[in-house]
Amino acid sequence: MAHTQADYFAFLFCVLVKENGKITNKDYQEINDTSDRTALRDLENLMELNILEKDGEKKTTSYKLRFGG
């Protein structure tokens, strides 16, 4: 089975979150060179897929892995 660039990104993303224990919207924006809105949408999609869970509210919001994190 051939791996795609998205597969490698997903793996590296999970490693990064696991290493740091969490990721913020700002972290995600910097890693992916994307806007605040796009980062939020991507992070919300990862929560819907049960990959991340939200911790905190508003300015203190961070996201952590739902499994093994």
SERO-4910 file (N, C-alpha, C, O; in steps of 0.05 Angstrom, whole numbers):
BEGIN
 pado doro    nc1    nc2    nc3   cac1   cac2   cac3    cc1    cc2    cc3    oc1    oc2    oc3
  Met    A     17    -24      0      0      0      0     18     25      0     35     28     17
  Ala    A     14     42    -19     29     67    -21     18     88     -2     -6     90      1
  His    A     36    102     10     28    124     29     27    150     14     44    156     -3
  Thr    A      7    167     21      5    193      9     18    214     26     25    208     49
  Gln    A     20    237     16     31    260     31     13    265     55     23    272     77
  Ala    A    -13    262     52    -32    266     74    -27    245     96    -30    252    120
  Asp    A    -20    221     89    -14    200    109     10    208    126      9    206    150
  Tyr    A     31    218    113     54    227    127     48    251    145     58    253    167
  Phe    A     32    270    134     25    293    150     10    284    175     15    294    197
  Ala    A    -10    266    172    -26    257    195     -8    244    216    -11    249    240
  Phe    A     11    228    207     30    215    225     46    236    240     48    235    265
  Leu    A     58    254    226     75    275    238     59    293    257     69    301    278
  Phe    A     34    299    249     17    315    265     12    301    292     14    314    313
  Cys    A      5    276    291      0    261    316     25    259    333     23    261    358
  Val    A     49    256    321     74    255    336     78    282    350     85    283    373
  Leu    A     74    304    335     77    331    346     59    335    370     67    345    391
  Val    A     33    329    367     14    333    389     22    315    413     21    324    435
  Lys    A     29    290    407     37    272    429     62    283    444     63    282    468
  Glu    A     81    292    429    106    303    441    101    327    459    112    329    480
  Asn    A     83    345    449     77    369    464     54    366    483     49    384    500
  Gly    A     38    345    480     15    341    496    -10    355    486    -32    349    494
  Lys    A     -6    375    469    -28    390    458    -19    407    435      5    408    429
  Ile    A    -38    419    421    -33    437    399    -54    459    401    -77    454    409
  Thr    A    -47    483    394    -65    506    393    -72    513    365    -58    504    346
  Asn    A    -92    529    361    -99    539    335    -75    554    323    -69    550    299
  Lys    A    -62    570    339    -39    585    329    -16    566    320     -4    571    299
  Asp    A    -11    545    335      9    525    328      2    514    300     19    512    282
  Tyr    A    -23    506    298    -33    493    273    -29    513    249    -21    504    227
  Gln    A    -36    538    254    -33    558    232     -4    560    223      2    561    200
  Glu    A     15    561    243     43    564    236     54    539    222     69    542    203
  Ile    A     46    516    231     55    491    218     46    489    189     61    480    172
  Asn    A     21    497    185      8    493    159      7    518    142     -4    518    120
  Asp    A     18    540    152     17    566    137    -12    571    127    -16    575    103
  Thr    A    -30    572    146    -58    575    139    -71    597    157    -59    606    176
  Ser    A    -96    604    150   -110    625    165   -122    613    190   -124    589    194
  Asp    A   -130    631    208   -144    624    233   -169    608    227   -173    587    240
  Arg    A   -185    617    208   -210    603    202   -205    575    191   -219    556    198
  Thr    A   -186    572    173   -180    546    162   -169    527    183   -177    504    184
  Ala    A   -152    537    201   -141    521    223   -164    512    241   -165    488    248
  Leu    A   -182    530    247   -205    523    264   -222    501    251   -230    482    264
  Arg    A   -227    504    225   -243    485    211   -229    457    210   -242    437    215
  Asp    A   -203    457    205   -188    432    205   -188    419    233   -192    395    235
  Leu    A   -184    435    254   -184    424    281   -212    413    288   -214    392    302
  Glu    A   -233    427    280   -260    417    285   -265    391    271   -278    373    281
  Asn    A   -254    388    246   -257    363    231   -243    341    246   -253    318    247
  Leu    A   -219    346    257   -204    326    271   -219    318    297   -217    295    306
  Met    A   -234    336    309   -250    329    332   -274    312    324   -280    292    337
  Glu    A   -286    318    301   -309    302    291   -300    273    284   -315    255    287
  Leu    A   -275    270    276   -264    244    270   -254    230    295   -242    208    293
  Asn    A   -258    242    318   -249    231    344   -219    227    346   -210    208    359
  Ile    A   -204    244    333   -175    244    334   -165    263    356   -147    256    372
  Leu    A   -178    286    358   -171    306    378   -195    311    396   -218    307    389
  Glu    A   -189    321    420   -209    331    438   -201    359    447   -178    365    450
  Lys    A   -221    376    450   -217    404    457   -213    406    487   -226    393    503
  Asp    A   -195    424    495   -189    429    523   -188    460    526   -172    473    513
  Gly    A   -206    470    543   -206    499    548   -226    513    530   -240    501    514
  Glu    A   -227    539    533   -246    556    518   -232    582    509   -212    591    520
  Lys    A   -242    592    487   -233    617    475   -202    619    473   -190    601    459
  Lys    A   -189    638    485   -161    642    482   -143    620    493   -120    617    485
  Thr    A   -154    605    512   -139    583    524   -144    556    512   -135    535    522
  Thr    A   -159    555    490   -165    530    477   -141    516    466   -124    528    453
  Ser    A   -139    490    472   -118    473    460   -132    447    453   -154    442    460
  Tyr    A   -117    431    438   -128    405    429   -108    384    435    -84    387    432
  Lys    A   -118    361    445   -100    338    451   -111    313    438   -135    311    431
  Leu    A    -94    294    434   -102    269    422   -122    254    440   -120    254    464
  Arg    A   -142    242    428   -162    227    443   -152    200    451   -162    187    469
  Phe    A   -131    191    437   -120    164    443    -90    167    449    -75    180    434
  Gly    A    -81    154    469    -53    152    474    -38    178    479    -13    178    479
  Gly    A    -52    200    484    -39    226    487    -35    234    514    -24    256    519
***
